[in-house]
Amino acid sequence: MEKLNNDWLTDGLIDFEYKKYTLLAYFQEVRKSFNKVELYPVLNELIQHYDNLNKLKEGKDSIESKFPKEVNGLDVARLKIFYKQMLHDDEIMKELEDIVEYALPMFKGTLEEGKEIYEFVETQCEVIPIGLLPLYTDEGYFFLGNPTGELTVHRYQMMKFESPAQTYRGINTTRIDKINKGIGETFENLKLNLIKKFADLPNPATYLIQSKMIFPYQPTLVPIAKRLLIKHISTA
């Protein structure tokens, strides 16, 4: 689906009806994705737009910074004067405020829809350790499966991001194989095959993330599986 530009609020014509049409078209596309249970990157985009609007409303971000700084064919001096005049125009500022007030509940409601879908998909997935887990679980493998019997094999590595207020955990993953698990073949045997193939991880943490239902693979199942694995390892 077509993205909504980060500067959609101040890009182009600043007119309530025009922006309303732009938003309605965007949310129509979002709901098409949700109807197909496709969550990403749509959900991340919604969160970003919603956060940006809240910051604007709370005065944490300057509307002035949202205006483009360069336009081909105009000199810098005229451009600065033009935007300064626009931002001191009470009618334009009122129009922006009306657009923000209209957009915020739309983003909030659509985000809630997306989160409900996310939570449903999450309830349909289970993280199961394969064999004995080593003490070091920040690197290893996971199998991602669904009711069709197909499995994708991924290598993962946990990461930490630190900020002054909090430490966040992320994950890097690489898909390394796609297999059809044969009758009588165990996940323990599949894990042994990985150990033989990749000698740099002689005792890897290995998990099965099994979905009870078939969901879109890249837009939904993979990102939710990664978040489930982060949660599982972080709380183990």
N, C-alpha and C positions, 0 to 999 in steps of 0.2 A: 504494500500500500504506500501511497505517497505521504511523505513526512510533512509535519507542520513545522515550518521554520522556527528556530529559536527566537527570532526577532519578529514574529508574525504580528505582534501587537502594534509595532511602530513602522513596520515595513509597508510601503505603498500608501494607499488612501486611508487616512484616519477618519473613518466613518462608521458609526454604530451598525447600520444595516449591512454594510459591506463586510465588516468583521463577523457579524452574526451569520451571514451566508457562508463565509470561510469556515467558521467553527462547525456549523451544521454539516457541511460537506465532509469535514475531517472526522467528526464523530460518527457519521454514517459509515465511513471506511473502517473506523475502529471497531464498530459493532459487527461488521462483516468478519473481521478477524476473530473477535470473541465468539461469534456463532460457529466458527470452525475450530474453536478451542486453540487458537494461535495467540500466545501471550507475549512473545518477545520478537522484536524489540519494543512493541507497542506499549507494554506496561512501564518500561523504563522511561519512555518518552512522556507518557502521561504524568508520571511522578515529577519529572524535571519541569514540565510546563506548569504544573500545579504549584510546585515550590517557588518557581519564579514569580508567579502571580501573587502568591502570599507575601513574598518579600517586597514586591512593589507596593502592595496595599499597606503593609506595616511600615513602609518608609525605610526599609533596610537597603534598598537598592534605588539608585537614581534613575528615573525615567530617561533623563538626558543621556545616560550611557547606552541606552537601548537604540538610540538613533544612529544610523550609519555615519561614519566619519569621513568617508570619501565618496565622491560621485564623479564619474568621468565627465569632462567637459566643463566643470565649474572650478574656479580657483578657490583656494583654501579660505581666503578672506571672506568672500561672498558666502561660502558654505557656512562658516561659523556664525555670521550675522543672521543668515536664514534660519538656522536651527535655534539660535537664541531667541529670535522673534517668535518662532512657533511655540517654544516652551513657555513663553510668557503670555501666550494667547489663552485667555480664560476659557474660551469655547472649546479649543482643542483639548485642554487639560480636563475639562468636564466630560468630553467625549471619551477620552481614555479611561477616566474613572468609571463611566457607565459600562464600557466594554469589559473592564476588569470585574465589576460587580456581576455582570451577566455571565462571564466565563467561569468564574470560580466554582459555583455550584454544579455547572456542567462537568467540569473536570473532576470534582469531588465525587459526584454520582457515578461517573464512568469508571473512575478508579476503584470504587467499591465493588462494581460489577466484576472488574478484572481480578480483584483480590478474592472474591467468592469463587471464581473459576480456579484460581491458583490453589486455594485451600482445598477445593474438591479434588483436583489432580493430586495434590500432596497426600490426601487420605488414601488414594488408590495405589500409592507406592510404598514399598518396604525396603529397608536397608538391612541386609543379612551378611554378617561376617563369614568368610570362607576359610575354614580351618582355624588353626590357632593364630591369634594376632600377635605380632611382635610388640615390644615396648614402643618402638618408633613407628608411628602411624601417619606421619606427615607426608609420606611418599609411598606410592604403591599403585594398585590397579583396581578398577571396578568393571564388572560386567553390567550392561544395561539391557534388560529384557522386557518383553511384552508377551501377551497371550499367543502370538503367532509362532513363538519358539525361536525367533531370530534373536541373536545376541550381538551387541557391539562391545568391543573391548577397548577400554580407555586407560591410559596411564595418567596419574594425577600427582600434583605436588602442592601442598598447602603453603600459603604465604601469609605474612603479617604486615599490616599497614598501621602505623602509629601516628596519632595526632595528639595534640596537647591534652585533649579531653578523653580520648578513648583509643583502644587498640582494636582493629578490625581484622578479621580473617577472610582471606580469599583463596581461590584455588585456580591453578593452571591445569588444563587437561589436554591430552592429545589422543585422538582416536587412532588405534593401532591395528584394529582388525574387525572383521564382521564374520560371524560364524553361525552355523546351524548346529545346535547341540544334538548329538545323536542319542538314540534310546540307550539307556544304560551308562551313558557317559556322565561322569560326575563333575561338579565344579572344582572339586579338589584335584582331579586329573587335569582340568583346564588350567588350574593355577600352576601345577607342576610343569606344564608345557611352557608357560610364560617364564618360569624360573630357568628352564633350559635354554630358552630363546634369548633371554635378556640377563646375562650373567652379572650385570652391575647391581641388580637387586636380588641377592641370594635368599632373602627371607622377607618378602614383601607383604605389607598389609594388603589384603584383597577382600573385596566386597561384591555382593550381588545387589543391584538395585532393580527390583522387579515391579513392573506395573501390572495391575490387574486388568487394565483396559488399554485399548489402543489409542494413543494420542499422537498428534503431530510431533515428529521426532525433533527437528532442530528448533522450531519456534516454541516448543513447550516442554517436551520430556527431558531433553538434555539439560537446559538451564535449571529446571526444578530438581533433577537428580543431583546436580552439582551442589545446589544449596542444601539439599537433604544430607549429602555426605559431609559438608562442612559442619552442619548442626550435629550430626551423629558423632563425628570425631571430636568436636569441641566439648561435647557433654559426656563422652565416654570416660 
